[in-house]
Amino acid sequence: MRTKLGALAVATAALAGGVLTQTDQAEAATPDVVVDSLSVVSAPNGQSKATATVHGVKTIKLQALTVAVRSADGANRDFPGAVATTLGTRSTTFTSGSRAFPAGTYTYYVAYKFHDHWHSLSPVKSFTAGAGTGTATPAPTASAPSGTATPTPSTPAPTATASTPGSAVPSSAPSSSAPSSTGAAPVGIPGTWHPVFADEFNGGALDASKWNANWFGCPTCVTRPPNSAEGSAYSPSQVTVGDGSLHLKLAQQPTTVGGKTYPYVSGLVTSNGKAQFTYGAFEARIYTPSSGSQMANWPSFWADGQNWPTDGELDVLEGLGGSACYHFHSPAGGPGGCASGTYSGGWHTFGADWKQGSVTYYYDGKQVGQITSGITSAPMYLILNNAVNPSHSGTNVAPADMQVDYVRVWQH
């Protein structure tokens, strides 16, 4: 969620996952750099090189600009020729130095250094070097939606660490909405599971043993958003539980936090410091705001690690441009996609099966996508928020209530 729009400031820490210590780092002044085109070409001698056309949203002086390359095992094989440069609003073409690659498949993307921090950009593409030739055959992979920034080049994600599951187990289904599943297993996700966390939101208030009602602030504070592209501050007053559901309410109400005024105020919950998990099935049953047949605003159900992007960010659901989308952000990139069909105007289940080396996404019990590159293994906590991007006026609706019937996590 944090990396979706614009090049997000990645200070020495985290993204939506440890997320930027968070608010302060997410708000740090990081310039937007846009990739207009990116390709790899090969020469008869087996040497390959990359060409990228980029521009800045304003004049930006970069410490370095390069095309980063990662092999299938995560090894760094960047193209040579990183340069210091100043970008303007007109496109500039960067051509790397040449190198030969061992036979195999590689991912590549534009990366730049600014204020001593590396940042990487969409799209993330791939090419295959032919056996014994080093010849590159470009083959674009799934890339994030237009305008989405992917995480900063960094060291490989850490090895698996023990999870810290929550203590709650599923209880009865909500009474005010259509019946939910029994909670014995995730909807449509195969395997043998046991529950490690659940909130059915059947009480009259948010369970403070499981959730925080804002983004990395004191329990009663209004906080800034995780992503600098968002137009809403987050207030505990916009988070309520009733009628068997969690309500995250967005209102068009100018709200000032840290000297910045946001046009909206909304609701967010996170389990950071209370429950986090390594691997498992994550599922939520959600009623998202709608704009006609499209999903309105930027509703999200996601998980994040403590050190972004190294620990990763798992986006189970993001409402982007009216569609229901999914991504996985890590130092290797931010691949993802959007599901076909309509997932607004009613209750829908959004789930993900995170295992070593892959995340498979299920909407209403049907597989809609799978990501097998850059999957991290550090613990992640849960986040749900009813965000809004003011620049996407076509699908923004306020007031709007994102409702959550339940959130559940299972492990093998």
C-alpha positions in Angstrom: 0.0 0.0 0.0 2.8 2.4 0.9 4.6 2.1 -2.4 1.7 2.3 -4.8 1.9 5.8 -6.0 4.9 7.9 -6.5 8.5 7.3 -5.5 8.1 6.8 -1.7 10.8 8.0 0.6 12.7 5.0 1.8 14.8 6.1 4.7 16.9 3.5 6.4 13.9 1.5 7.3 10.7 0.2 6.1 7.8 0.4 3.9 4.3 -0.4 4.3 5.7 -3.2 6.3 7.9 -1.6 9.0 6.7 1.3 7.5 8.8 4.0 7.8 9.1 4.7 11.4 7.0 5.5 9.9 4.9 8.4 9.2 7.9 10.7 9.4 9.9 8.7 6.8 6.9 8.3 4.5 6.5 12.1 4.5 10.2 12.7 3.9 10.9 14.8 0.8 11.5 12.2 -1.9 11.3 13.3 -5.6 9.1 11.5 -8.1 11.0 10.0 -11.0 9.1 8.5 -13.9 10.2 5.8 -16.2 8.9 6.4 -19.7 10.5 3.4 -21.3 12.9 0.6 -20.4 14.5 -2.2 -22.5 17.5 -4.5 -22.8 19.2 -5.1 -26.1 22.0 -7.5 -27.1 24.9 -7.3 -29.5 26.3 -10.1 -31.7 29.2 -10.6 -29.3 26.9 -11.7 -26.6 27.1 -8.4 -24.6 23.9 -6.9 -23.4 23.0 -3.4 -22.3 19.9 -1.5 -21.0 18.3 1.7 -22.2 15.9 3.7 -20.0 14.1 7.0 -20.8 13.2 8.8 -17.6 12.1 12.3 -16.4 11.4 14.0 -13.1 8.2 15.8 -12.0 10.6 18.7 -11.3 14.3 19.4 -11.6 16.0 16.7 -9.6 19.7 16.2 -8.9 20.5 12.5 -8.5 23.6 11.0 -6.9 23.3 8.0 -9.2 21.0 6.6 -11.9 21.3 3.0 -13.1 19.5 -0.1 -14.3 19.5 -2.7 -11.5 19.5 -6.4 -12.4 18.7 -9.4 -10.1 19.3 -13.1 -11.0 16.8 -15.8 -10.2 18.6 -16.5 -6.9 18.6 -12.8 -5.9 22.2 -12.0 -6.8 23.0 -8.5 -7.8 24.1 -8.3 -11.5 23.5 -4.6 -12.2 24.4 -3.1 -15.6 27.6 -1.0 -15.3 27.7 2.7 -15.9 25.8 4.3 -13.0 26.0 8.1 -13.4 25.3 11.2 -11.4 22.8 13.3 -13.3 20.2 16.0 -13.1 16.7 15.2 -14.4 14.2 17.7 -15.7 10.6 17.5 -16.8 11.7 16.6 -20.3 12.7 13.0 -20.9 16.3 11.9 -20.7 17.7 8.7 -22.1 20.2 6.7 -20.1 22.2 3.9 -21.7 24.1 1.5 -19.4 27.5 -0.1 -20.0 27.5 -3.6 -21.6 28.0 -6.9 -19.9 27.5 -10.6 -20.6 25.1 -12.6 -18.5 25.3 -16.4 -17.7 22.4 -18.3 -19.1 19.2 -17.7 -17.1 16.3 -15.3 -16.4 16.9 -11.9 -14.8 14.7 -9.1 -13.6 15.6 -5.5 -14.1 14.4 -2.0 -13.2 15.5 1.6 -13.0 17.1 2.6 -9.7 18.4 6.0 -8.4 20.2 7.3 -5.4 19.0 10.5 -3.7 20.0 11.9 -0.3 22.1 8.8 0.2 19.2 6.4 -0.2 18.4 4.1 -3.1 15.0 4.0 -4.7 13.6 1.7 -7.4 10.8 2.3 -9.9 8.2 0.4 -11.9 8.1 -1.3 -14.3 10.0 -4.4 -13.2 10.8 -6.4 -16.4 12.6 -9.6 -17.2 14.9 -10.9 -19.9 16.4 -14.3 -20.6 20.1 -14.8 -21.4 20.6 -17.6 -23.9 22.7 -20.6 -23.0 26.3 -19.9 -23.9 25.5 -16.7 -25.8 24.6 -14.1 -23.2 21.9 -12.9 -25.6 19.1 -11.1 -23.9 15.5 -11.6 -25.0 13.3 -9.0 -23.3 10.1 -10.4 -21.8 8.1 -7.9 -19.6 6.8 -9.4 -16.4 3.8 -8.2 -14.5 4.4 -4.7 -13.4 2.7 -2.5 -10.9 -0.1 -0.1 -12.1 1.0 3.1 -13.7 2.4 5.5 -11.2 3.4 2.8 -8.7 6.9 2.9 -7.2 8.6 -0.3 -6.3 10.9 -0.7 -3.3 14.5 0.4 -3.0 17.4 -1.8 -4.1 18.8 -3.4 -1.0 20.3 -6.6 0.3 18.3 -9.8 0.0 15.4 -10.3 2.5 16.4 -12.0 5.8 15.8 -15.7 6.3 12.6 -16.8 8.0 12.1 -15.8 11.6 9.5 -17.1 14.1 6.1 -15.6 13.9 4.2 -14.1 16.7 0.6 -15.1 16.3 -2.2 -13.5 18.1 -4.1 -15.4 20.6 -7.7 -14.9 19.4 -9.5 -17.7 17.5 -12.6 -17.3 15.4 -16.0 -16.7 17.0 -19.5 -16.6 15.7 -20.3 -14.8 12.4 -21.7 -11.2 12.4 -25.4 -10.8 12.7 -26.0 -7.7 10.6 -24.3 -8.8 7.3 -24.7 -11.9 5.1 -23.4 -15.0 6.9 -19.6 -15.4 6.8 -17.7 -18.7 6.6 -17.3 -20.8 9.7 -13.6 -19.8 10.0 -12.5 -23.5 10.0 -10.4 -22.8 6.9 -9.8 -20.0 4.4 -12.3 -19.7 1.6 -11.1 -21.6 -1.5 -7.5 -21.9 -0.3 -6.4 -25.6 -0.3 -4.5 -27.2 2.5 -4.8 -28.2 6.2 -5.0 -25.1 8.4 -5.4 -24.1 12.0 -6.4 -20.6 13.1 -3.9 -18.3 14.8 -5.7 -15.0 14.8 -9.2 -13.7 14.2 -11.5 -10.8 14.9 -15.2 -11.2 14.1 -16.0 -7.6 15.2 -19.0 -8.7 17.1 -18.5 -6.4 20.1 -19.3 -2.7 20.6 -15.7 -1.3 20.4 -12.4 -2.1 18.7 -10.4 -4.8 20.6 -7.3 -2.9 21.7 -5.5 -6.1 22.4 -5.5 -6.8 18.7 -5.6 -3.4 16.9 -4.3 0.2 17.0 -6.7 2.7 15.6 -4.2 5.0 13.8 -0.8 4.9 12.1 2.1 4.8 14.5 0.9 7.3 17.0 -0.4 7.5 20.5 -3.7 5.6 21.0 -5.8 8.8 20.8 -3.8 10.8 18.3 -4.6 11.8 14.8 -1.8 10.6 12.5 -0.4 11.1 9.1 -1.0 8.4 6.4 1.5 5.7 5.5 1.8 7.0 1.9 2.5 10.6 1.0 0.1 10.2 -2.0 -2.8 9.8 0.3 -5.2 12.7 1.0 -6.5 11.7 4.4 -5.2 11.9 8.0 -6.2 9.0 10.2 -8.2 9.5 13.4 -9.4 6.9 16.0 -12.8 8.7 15.8 -13.3 7.3 12.3 -12.9 3.7 13.6 -16.0 2.1 15.1 -17.3 -1.4 15.7 -21.0 -2.2 15.5 -23.7 -4.3 13.8 -21.1 -7.1 13.6 -18.6 -5.1 11.5 -15.6 -2.9 11.7 -16.3 0.5 10.2 -13.6 2.7 8.7 -15.2 5.9 7.8 -13.9 8.5 5.3 -15.1 12.1 5.6 -14.2 15.2 3.6 -13.0 17.2 6.5 -9.7 19.2 6.3 -7.4 17.9 9.1 -4.0 19.2 10.0 -1.2 16.9 11.2 2.4 17.9 11.6 1.9 21.2 9.8 0.2 19.6 6.8 -3.5 19.8 6.1 -5.2 16.8 4.5 -8.6 17.3 2.7 -10.0 14.1 4.3 -10.0 12.3 7.6 -10.4 8.5 7.6 -10.1 5.2 9.6 -7.2 2.7 9.8 -6.4 -0.2 12.0 -3.1 -2.1 12.4 -2.0 -5.0 14.5 1.6 -3.7 14.7 3.1 -4.6 18.1 0.2 -7.0 18.9 0.2 -9.7 16.2 2.4 -10.5 13.3 3.0 -13.6 11.2 5.5 -15.4 8.9 3.6 -17.3 6.2 0.0 -18.4 6.4 -3.4 -17.6 4.9 -4.7 -14.1 5.4 -8.4 -13.4 4.7 -10.9 -10.6 5.3 -14.5 -10.2 4.3 -15.0 -6.6 3.2 -17.7 -4.3 1.9 -15.8 -1.6 0.0 -17.1 1.8 -1.0 -18.3 2.0 -4.6 -18.6 4.5 -7.4 -21.1 3.0 -9.8 -19.7 -0.5 -10.7 -16.2 0.5 -9.6 -14.5 0.3 -6.3 -14.3 3.8 -4.9 -11.3 5.5 -3.1 -8.3 3.4 -2.1 -9.5 0.7 0.3 -6.8 -1.7 1.4 -6.1 -4.9 3.2 -2.4 -5.5 3.5 0.5 -6.7 5.7 3.9 -5.1 6.3 7.2 -6.0 7.9 9.2 -3.9 10.4 12.0 -3.0 7.9 10.7 -1.8 4.6 11.4 -2.9 1.9 13.7 -5.6 3.1 10.9 -7.4 5.1 8.4 -7.0 2.3 4.8 -5.7 1.9 2.0 -8.0 1.0 -1.0 -6.2 -0.5 -4.0 -8.6 -0.4 -6.4 -6.0 -1.7 -5.9 -2.4 -3.0 -8.7 -0.5 -4.7 -6.8 1.1 -7.6 -8.5 3.0 -10.4 -11.8 1.3 -9.6 -10.3 -2.3 -9.7 -9.4 -4.8 -7.0 -5.6 -5.3 -7.2 -2.8 -7.2 -5.4 1.0 -6.8 -5.1 4.0 -7.9 -3.2 6.8 -5.3 -2.6 10.3 -6.2 -1.7 13.9 -5.1 -2.7 13.4 -7.1 -5.9 10.4 -5.0 -7.1 6.7 -4.7 -6.7 4.9 -7.1 -9.1 1.2 -7.5 -9.0 -2.0 -7.3 -11.0 -5.7 -6.5 -10.8 -8.6 -9.1 -10.9 -11.2 -9.1 -13.6 -14.8 -8.8 -12.5 -16.6 -6.5 -10.0 -15.7 -6.6 -6.4 -17.6 -3.5 -5.1 -21.2 -3.0 -4.0 -21.4 -6.1 -1.9 -19.5 -8.4 0.5 -16.4 -10.1 -0.9 -13.6 -12.2 0.6 -10.1 -11.2 -0.1 -7.4 -13.7 0.8 -3.7 -14.6 0.2 -1.7 -17.8 0.8 1.8 -16.7 1.7 4.4 -19.5 1.7 8.1 -19.7 1.0 8.8 -18.4 -2.5 5.2 -17.5 -3.4 2.0 -15.7 -2.6 -1.3 -16.8 -4.2 -4.3 -14.5 -4.2 -7.9 -15.6 -3.8 -10.9 -13.4 -4.2 -14.3 -14.9 -3.3 -12.5 -18.3 -3.1 -11.1 -18.2 -6.6 -7.5 -17.8 -7.5 -6.9 -14.4 -9.2 -3.1 -14.3 -9.3 0.2 -15.5 -8.0 3.6 -13.9 -7.4 6.8 -16.0 -7.2 9.5 -13.4 -7.3 11.0 -11.4 -4.4 8.9 -13.1 -1.7 10.3 -12.3 1.7 10.1 -14.3 5.0 10.2 -11.8 7.8 7.1 -11.4 10.1 4.4 -9.0 9.0 1.5 -7.3 10.8 -2.0 -6.6 9.4 -3.4 -3.3 8.2 -6.8 -2.2 6.9 -7.5 1.3 5.8 -10.0 3.4 3.8 -7.6 5.6 1.9 -8.2 8.2 -0.7 -5.9 9.7 -3.4 -7.2 13.2 -4.3 -5.7 13.1 -7.8 -8.0 10.2 -8.6 -11.1 12.3 -8.6 -13.1 10.0 -10.9 -13.5 7.2 -8.3 -13.4 9.2 -5.0 -16.5 9.2 -2.9 -17.0 10.9 0.5 -18.5 10.2 3.0 -17.6 6.5 2.6 -17.7 3.5 4.9 -15.4 0.6 4.4 -16.9 -2.3 6.4 -15.1 -5.4 7.5 -17.0 -8.5 8.6 -14.0 -10.4 9.9 -10.2 -10.7 9.6 -8.7 -14.2 10.0 -5.2 -15.8 9.8 -4.4 -19.5 9.6 -1.2 -21.4 9.4 -0.3 -25.0 8.6 
